[in-house]
């Protein structure tokens, strides 16, 4: 009976993780479905808020300084968003794979393949969105985020298992 309970618990966690993977993919494609103008406005709004918070209350900056700040950091904030979105995807897919499969090759190859494929599909999808385009640098950032997210989970899993054996 105990083995059955563990198996059911593992299966339930696996299903939940795969549902989270699909939901997160939905979030990624929802964000990519925004027009270029809407996407630019979102990152500009984030930067304005960062700029506002970082300024001393006594020294209110003028609009020109704020615009220069936004223009300067626009690319960086967008790349950070790409990296973060796909790092989370890598984390979720790797966790789901670890719970779902016993073969080590599948646990490594599936998350990497799935996240890279999703990165590529995301960039291709943007071709059809007004004001958006396939960007090689975005694809590279997505893949690096995915790989690092996968590696983080897999390395954590490996270290925890080795510590348990000792």
Helices and strands as residue ranges (DSSP letters): H 2-32, H 36-54, H 63-100, H 104-126, H 136-165
